[in-house]
Each structure stands twice: as C-alpha cells, then as structure tokens.
C-alpha cells in the first residue's frame, strides 16, 4: 500500500511543479488565479492522502474548511479581475 501512496505523492508533486510554473509564467492575472486555486486543491489532496495513510480522521473538517476558503478566495479574485477588465473597457470606450 505504501507504493500507492508514494505514486500519489509523486504525481501530486509533479502537478504542483507544473502549477507553480503556470503561476510564475501565466500570461494573465486570471491564469495566475486559477493556478493558485489548483495549488490549494493539490495541497488539500496531499493532506487528504496523508490522512488516509495514517488512518486519522480527526482533521477532515479542517481540510474541508481550507478547501472552501481556497475556493471562495478564487471566486473573489476572479470577480475582481472581471471588474477591473470591465472598468478598463469602459475607459477605453470613452
């Protein structure tokens, strides 16, 4: 079973490196926001795998709260980027 956990951690690490690359390079602010959201999801998945490996369920609620906060942060940031873009279009029209 430890082989499965090791493969899972390796895949999560590779996905994390690719996500950090998108976060640093991302041509737009929205790409960076999505990369941050994916990074939060990957961290949450890694902690969840650790919970499964140790068979301790006492901190599952904490993982759910972190995932929810990451989602709400991404939605808020996406709204701000959308608002910024609409203001720039409005100024360009005048």
ChimeraX attribute file (.defattr): number of C-alpha atoms within 10 A of each C-alpha:
attribute: neighborCount
match mode: 1-to-1
recipient: residues
	/A:1	6
	/A:2	8
	/A:3	8
	/A:4	10
	/A:5	15
	/A:6	11
	/A:7	11
	/A:8	15
	/A:9	16
	/A:10	12
	/A:11	12
	/A:12	17
	/A:13	15
	/A:14	12
	/A:15	15
	/A:16	19
	/A:17	13
	/A:18	13
	/A:19	21
	/A:20	17
	/A:21	13
	/A:22	17
	/A:23	21
	/A:24	11
	/A:25	11
	/A:26	16
	/A:27	10
	/A:28	10
	/A:29	13
	/A:30	18
	/A:31	16
	/A:32	19
	/A:33	21
	/A:34	19
	/A:35	22
	/A:36	20
	/A:37	19
	/A:38	20
	/A:39	21
	/A:40	20
	/A:41	18
	/A:42	18
	/A:43	17
	/A:44	18
	/A:45	17
	/A:46	17
	/A:47	15
	/A:48	18
	/A:49	15
	/A:50	14
	/A:51	16
	/A:52	12
	/A:53	13
	/A:54	9
	/A:55	9
	/A:56	11
	/A:57	10
	/A:58	8
	/A:59	11
	/A:60	13
	/A:61	10
	/A:62	11
	/A:63	16
	/A:64	13
	/A:65	11
	/A:66	16
	/A:67	19
	/A:68	14
	/A:69	13
	/A:70	19
	/A:71	17
	/A:72	13
	/A:73	15
	/A:74	20
	/A:75	15
	/A:76	13
	/A:77	16
	/A:78	17
	/A:79	13
	/A:80	13
	/A:81	16
	/A:82	13
	/A:83	12
	/A:84	12
	/A:85	12
	/A:86	12
	/A:87	12
	/A:88	11
	/A:89	11
	/A:90	10
	/A:91	9
	/A:92	8
	/A:93	7
	/A:94	5
